[in-house]
């Protein structure tokens, strides 16, 4: 019953206990309403259950020797290496209530855990796997069937597993059960002595396995002791859930009366921790989150749901190796970067909004934002209050000669202790720059409408003086004066200008505009900043410095070895900042460090508030960097660790993570998982696999790399982080298949040489045969070509002969036609002569008449014509007459002539003049010739002559 009662109070969200706690919580909240504060706190990082993918409740947190975080979660054991969360479950899936990391005498790391009816440890194998070893299963303690292990602690000689009624001591070999006369809460190891609170009996010490009562602690009989911690002068600090804090000197118990003692009693202290950095006290409560007190008990920080915690119920509290605090919550896990020099003001009901300006004046912090100007006492945790009349966008706050000036969207103001005063109607005052003339000190202001000047009145107050003549009314966002007296002006959107003013600083003497692409890469979004007694210009992601002739030259110190775009901001004492999209690199005389901050885009504000603090404008509040705090460096030991090496084809197939590992011959694709257990920082990695490539990869936030199609050879994997230059190496080799061994390769070489020799021999023989075949083919082709040519020649000759025959036939036809024509003419002349003789009678002497008639008769079908005809005919119709005479030896010469005319296909009418006979004579000759040739009457005589 006692155990269940305290369980109800401390762990309110167990089944069946919710209604009681809800009533209790409502009562507390009703009596003590929330008071909003404006406290700057260290960076806080939330890990909700959607990230680690396990139960909401986290009961205890521990860190191993290799800096891995382990969390006792209601679903099992959570492991976090800075990159990946992994859940390990007990055999029966019990809730894990407690966890302890330890290293054995032989150097093995163990993660001890405890839950209901179960305790044991996880131990990592050489392959990076955690294997669970149960210690409770080998015992015969009946009490274990009903007991739940709530805490594990360690001394130099044993591990102690504690429930509410038993303690199980494990000395590395055997387990001993220690029984007490009553129930107790958490056992604590303080200076290697074990103390605990026996319920209803006060404090006890476990010594030599005996329970010894501590004198003077009976007043704690009715209290629930939540923690026992080492305190100054060898004393103990005792925290109770609802009775406050006590100091015990081993004789008497004294209440530690600190300013917030009563508040802590009401909020139920559940966990407590002495911080190693400055002996501060961390107190985790059930109702109001986490309190950080200095060693004197004064409140330093208060973390709750209003300023970032996921939940106000702290179930676990732990400090890691980098002195950051881990909180196991009733809902999620939180990390507070307590040792970081960065503190921030960010809360759910933040009245500031996005911040653009800040200044410290009269021991007060003024912050300018898109919602106006806000002020609070500095330093303090009191709330911000808005300054009336300055609502809206504020661009600039600057203290000049102990006067606080405000560049506002509406006008320019002087902020006074009891109000504000408008000093000009100049709108959008982005920047103020004090300058000296021979007569007076002026204050130049870049605004929405050009460049303006202010001077002091008779009372020493800044008042508006004049607008600088010759400068166009452009929005001037930045002003930098160089040592030669030049003013460099950056347009808010597009443009870069250089000007020299006259002695009175009221008008322009020189005006120069820098154009793209001749002078600068781009005129858009140009930025200028003071840089090492000179000026730095950013244009188009490049940086430039003016030379002696004010020509902008590339500044190579910033234009190399950086693939990501960044901006530059100058600080004090030579400090400067590289501002990236999601981080800042801060550089001072002692070195560089990375800050996990994302500033407002296109209004990246970094302001030195004092010699101690830098102010960073955020989109929800602001952050401060304390220059006097040296953040714990990442030591050489903090290098990436090889977490696992697995077969990419079968992820359950794992290999040794130590170097010189030999992979099986069938594993040619692997995944190498690595991590750097540095938490709450933007980690990036570069890697390479020597043996495959000497080239480093690009920066990546991925915590694994995959390689496929690996050859059988030796490799060395190297990985480094962006936190330091230390390199982690992992060497491995791939076993060869039999055909990849040296002997196999030698055999392959011999076989290849023999095969090559055979191929050469075969190719030579084949080449000879091929050459011979080609030669034969060429000869055959030549012969065929010769035949073709000869055939062509014959065809040409035949064509020529045919042409000659055609010509001869034409000539023969011409001769025949000429003979026919001549005979026709001569016959006409003869007929005409005969007609004349008849008409003239004796008038034409007979002698002359006969002489003419004889001459005509002699020339009709003359012998000379026939001889010519016969010669041509024989040339055309080769040996026609011989063949005809052979066929018919008795054929007469006149019949031969008739046959020639028939072969020439002349008609009877055409043949009559040629042969010099009448048509009747032609028919008679045709008839006689047919008889001699013995041809039938119906046989065509012309066709016969054609065929002869």
C-alpha positions, 0 to 999 in steps of 0.5 A: 500500500505504501509503495502504491501511494507514492507511485500514485504521487510520483508517476501520476499517469499510470493506469487508474491514477489519472483522475486523482492527479488531474484534480491535484494538478488543477488545484495547484494551477488554480492557486499559483497562476502562471507568471510570464517571464522574459528570461533568456535561456540556453538552446533547447532541442525537442525530440518528440516521440514522432522523431524517436518513434517510441512511447511518450514516457522516458524514465531515465537517460544515460550515456555510454563511454562512446558517447551514445545516449540510452533512454529507458522508455516505456516501449524499451531501450532507446539508443541515439547516436546523434543521427539515428534513434533505435529501439531495443525491447526486452524479451517480454516487451516490459517497460524499462524504468532505469538504465545505467552505462558501465564499462567492465574491467576488460573494457567491454561496454554494458548497458544495464536495464531494469523493468518489471520482474526483469533486469540484465544488460545489453552488450555490443558485439563487434558487428555493432549489434546490441545483444541482451543478457538477462541476469534475473532469469538465472536466479530463483528469487521469488520476489522478482515475480512482483518486483519492478526495478526502478533504479540502478547504481554502481559502486567500485565493486558491484552493480545494484538493482533496486526495487521498492522492497528489494536490492539485488547486488551483482558483483560480476559473477553472482547476484545477492538479494538484499532485504530490508524491514521497510520500503524505500525510494531511490538508492543513490551513490554519493562519493562511493557510499550508498544512501536511500530513504526508508519510508517512514524511517528516515535516511539509511546507508547500505554498508557491507550489505547491511542497512544502517540508519543515519542519525538526525534524519528521522524528520524525513520519515514522512517525506519522499526523498527524490534525490541525495546529492554531494554538497560542499564541505562533505555534506549531503543535499537532500531533495524531497518531492513536497517538503523542500531541500535539506542539507545533512552533515551526518549529524543533523538535518537543516532545511535549505531556505532559498528564495524559491523553496516554497515554489519547489515544494508546490511543484513536486521535485522528482529528479535532481542533479549537481552539474559538473561545470559550476556545481549548479543544481538542476531540479526536475519537477512534476508540475513546472518543468526544470529549475537551474539554481546556482550553488547558492540556491539562486534561480538561473533558468526555469524551463517549462512548457511555455518556453520550449519544453514539450511537457512540464513533467520531468521523469529523467535528468542526466548530464552528458559528456559535453555538460548538456542536460537531457530531460526524459519527459512524460511526453518526449525527450528534451536536450538543453545545451547548458554549456553553450554560450548561446542563450535565447528568448523564444517562447510560445506567447512571444510578444516580440515577433521577428527582431531586427534591432537591439540596444542596451541603454540605462541598464535596460534592454531594448528590442526592435521588431516587426511589432514595435519596440520592447524593453525590460530591465537588463539583465533580468527575467522580468517581462518585456513591455511595449513602448507606446507610440512605437508600434509597427516595424522598427529597423534600427536602435542605436545609442549615440552619445548616451541617447537612444535613437530609433529608426522606425517605419513611420518616423525617427524617434528619440527614446527617453526614460519616460516616453518618446520624442519624434525628432524627424519625419524621415521614414524607414531609418535603417542605419545611423553613422556618426561622422565628424566635420571641421565644425561639428559632429553629425549623424548620417541616416540611411532611410527610405528616401535618401541620406539625411543628417542630424546635429545636436541642439543647444541642449545637446539633443540630436535633432534633424538638420538637413537632407544631403543634396545631390543624393537621389531619394533612394532607399539606403539600407547600409552605409560604410565610411572608408579611411579616405573619407568615401561613403559607400551606400548600398541600395535596399534592393538594387544598386551600389554607390560611392560618394564624397561629400563636401566639408560641411557634409551637406552636398555631394562632390563625387557620385559614382554608381557601380554597374553590372556586369562591368563593376560588379556581378549583380546590382541586386541585393548588394551588401556592404560591411566594414572589414579590417579597416576597409570595406567588403562588398557582397554581390552575386554570392561573391566578395570584393574589396576596393583597391586604391583607385576604388575599383572593386577587386575579388577578395579571394580569402572568401571566394574559395573553398565554400560551395554554400552561399553565405553573408559576412557580418563584422563584430568587435575586436576583429570578430566576424561571422559567416552567415549561412542559411541554417548556421553561423560560423563565428570566428575570433582570435582563438578560432572558429565555431559553428552556431546552430542559428537561422537568422531572418532572411535578407535581414540577418541582424548581428549586433554587439550589445556590449563587450560580452554579448552579441545579439542575433535577430530571429523570426521568433525572438532573439539569441545572445552569444556570451563572448566570455564563455568558452564552449567546450571544444570537440576533442580529438576523441570526438570523431565519427564512429563506425556504427554498422557495416551491413550487406546491402542485399540482406540488411540482417547480414552484418560485419565487424566494425573494426578495421581489417575486416574481411568480407565474404566473397559473395558480398559486393554491395555494402552499407556503412553507417557512421555517426558522431555522437555530438547532440544538438548541432548541425552535423555534416560529413564528408567521406571517401573510399580509398581503393575506389576513389581518392575524391572526398564527397560533398558535405552531407547530413546523411549518416550512411553511404552505400557502395555496390559492385565492389571488386575483390581488393583492399579498401579504406573508408574515411569519414570526417565531420564539419566540427573538426578535421579528425578522420575516422578510418575503417579498412576492409577487404573483400574475399575473392571468388576462386576465379579471382585468386592469384593462382586462378588469375595466373591460370587465366593468363596462361590460358589466355596466352595459349588461346591468344597464340592459337588465335594468332596461328589460326588467324594467320592460317585463316588469313592465308586461306582468305588471301588465296580465296580473295585472289581467286575471287579477284581472278574470277571477277577479272575473268567475268569482267573480261567476258563482260567486256568482250561481250560488250565489245561484240554487242558494240560491234553488232550495234555498229554493224547493225548501224552500218547495215541500217546505213547501207539499207538506207543507201540501198533504198536511196539508190532504188528510189533514185533509180525509180525516180530517174526511170520515171523521169526518163519515161516521162521524157520519152513519153513527152518526146513521143508526143512531140514527134507525133505533133511535129511529125517530120519537123523533128528529124528522125535521126534526132528523134531516134538518137534521143529515144535511144539514149533515153531507153539506154538509161532506163534501168541502166547497167551502171545503176544495177551494178551499184544497186547490186554492190550495196545490196550484197553488203546489206544482205550478205550472200543473198544471191549465192543462197538464192542461186544455191536454192534455184540454180536455173534462176536468171539475172532478171529474176535475181533482180526481182528477188532483190526487190522483193527482199527489199519489200518494194511494191510492184509499182516501185519495182517496174521502174527499177527493172524497166518493165511494166506492171504486167511484166512484173506479175509475169516475172513473179509468177515464173519465179514462184514456179522456179522456186516451187512455191505454192500459190498461197505462199507469200513470195516476199516472206520467202525472200526475207527468210532466204 
